Amino acid sequence: MKRSFKARLYLHVILIAIVVIWANRVIAQYFLTDQLEARIHHEMGVALTTCSEHFEDRDAFLSCFKAIEKGSLFSNISDFYVLCDGAKRAEKSGVTPACQTLLTNDDFWRSDAVLNQGQLVLSHGLVDQQDWYAVRFQNRLQGPEIWLKGHQIDELMLRVWALRDRNTIYVLPTLLGMLLLLTLYLTHVMLKPITLIQNNMSKLTANTLDRSTILQAPFREFEALVQVFDDLRIRLSDSFTKARRFASDASHELRTPLTILRGNVERLIHDLPMGSDAQIRMRSMSDEVERLIEITEKLLLLSRADANSLMQDSTDLNLSDLLTQLIKDAHSFQSNLKITSAIAPNVIWRCDKTLVRQLVQNLYANAVHYNQSPGWVHFCLTQGEGRFQLTIENSAKDIPVDLSERAFDRFYRGDASHARQVDGLGLGLSICLEVAKLHEATLSLSVTEKQTVVATLSGPLSRPD
Amino acid sequence: MKLIQKRMVDLKILLIEDEGKIAEFVIKGLSAAGYDVTHVDDGELGLAAVLAGAHDLVILDVMLPKLNGFDLLRQARIAGMTTPVIILSAKVDLPDRLMGFEMGADDYLPKPFFVEEMVARIKAVMQRKIPEQVQQISLSHLTLDVVSHKVQWFDVTAVLSQREFSLLAFLMRSPGHIFSRQQILKHVWEINFDPETNVVDVCVRRIKRKLERGSNGHASPIESVRGVGYRLRLEA
């Protein structure tokens, strides 16, 4: 089975959505981290400038800061601020052990320091293998400094990212669903013009190919595509016209010399001494001329069928009568064949009498030619549910294995050694098939388990108007 | 019936056909059947000859130089020409045949044809023009009743079966012409394949037997020509 275009489109949309979500996550994280770091520095600066008078009392300081930065994300980690009094840098007493190390580390301030608003210095770096953020006044003598361990920020960030990811998991199905709906709608919109063109083209048949107005592009963007199909249609139409003209021209060009040939041969037969050898030879030549005419007629009929220009002169034909007459004749033709029949009366088929007569005769001729001696032929005609079915079954010997598949091939004559004994071209059954198709009937040939051959013709019954 | 035959033989036929070789054997064949044939080989001359009105029947080819057969016929019919016309054409498709009849043709004979077939069509067309219903076909001592299928040969009267009647009527339509078995099968049995049968010989033998029985030594009018076929003797 062919892959579905829609399914392929859905898969692509889902893959693209996943890539976009993942890329968004990585990029956002990268930029957000920078922004959050800047933000924490800013807040630490605010804390330093606004609440430095409460520096001695940690609780008072935090209350002051939290009152200012109410609702801020980083006020949550202000509890982890390490407050150091820089004025006591030189003193050993009264300074916490943590501040002791931090205050004396000058490399830290030299590594990544940024001057902010002219009075604050912000920096970020390593002290004793640990990541720190810090802020102080430009004038170090003013003293107070705020320090914060980097991993406190990282933990906060991780909590934020976890929250965001959880949120994404809840949103994702809705997002994908909406994407699929969007894809469905887009597919519909995109496929619609193609469906319109397809509908237009499906109305084209061999007989309507030359109607140039039928193919139209529904939108400007599809004009090139329709143009390609239209060119194809025109080329096809030309080919059909040529094929039709060939059948008609060939018909005319062949018939005239055949008429002359036949006319003169018949004339000569008449003029030659009665019963002379020359007359006998001329008769055998006349037989060959008849054969030539027959071949020409058959080939022309097939070429007309191929060019779709086989016309039918439809009238109601009593198939039962036609078969009854044929069976009656068959009794007198073949004494070595047992002819049996079961013919339903008054089976009426609306068809071209000449073509159908040829069809039935060809089927019968085949049943006789490829029979055994003594052998039998059984005709059966039934009708029901608006259709009739005609089967002609015959005994046979040495049935070729590929008979059912190849019987309708042109110039197929079954087993070569047997075919040589039979006077025929191998065109009869292909003509039958074309005639059946023309009348919306079906024709098949099968070999039964009892080694008999059955030709089955089934077609619509004529509806009384 | 005799009267019809006499009138048939006196017929003046105009043949409009540009293919010289076809015209040649048609003229020979029709002359042999006793008709008086005039031949022209292009459309314009043909139209002039048709309008001159000196003919009893026109045989008209379609593909003609200067003026094609269909146009010729249409113009002639518009001008009031009522002479029966048989169209002769290599175009055998239904639309062409219908076109012929629409233009006012009385019959349409597709190529390739037998001259005998043409003679039969001429007779049929002329009989349609003559309102008498043909009951019998006669040829000197041989008379065939179309309705009862009774045949009379000198003093012998016999009833023929459907096929025997068709076969004898077919031969009587072209006396003297030799038909092969295949040709007889095609015209009498209407089959276009070789059924590997001697049904024609059997049928001819049956007719001969019926006619010769008690005919005071008159040989049957059907003659077998060895290796060639069967014909109705002219002197029959």
Interface residues (C-beta under 8 A of the other chain):
Chain A: S248 S251 H252 E253 L254 R255 T256 L258 T259 I260 L261 R262 G263 N264 E266 R267 I269 H270 M274 G275 Q279 I280 M282 R283 S284 S286 D287 E290 I293 E294 R304 S309 M311 Q312 D313 D329 A330 S332 F333 Q334 R357 Q358 Q361 N362 A365 V368 H369 D423 G428
Chain B: E19 K21 I22 F25 V26 K28 G29 M63 A90 K91 V92 D93 L94 P95 P110 K111 P112 F113 F114 V115 E116 R163 G176 H177 I178 S180 Q182 Q183 W189 E190 I191 N192 F193 D194 P195 E196 T197 V199 V202 V225 R226 G227 V228 G229
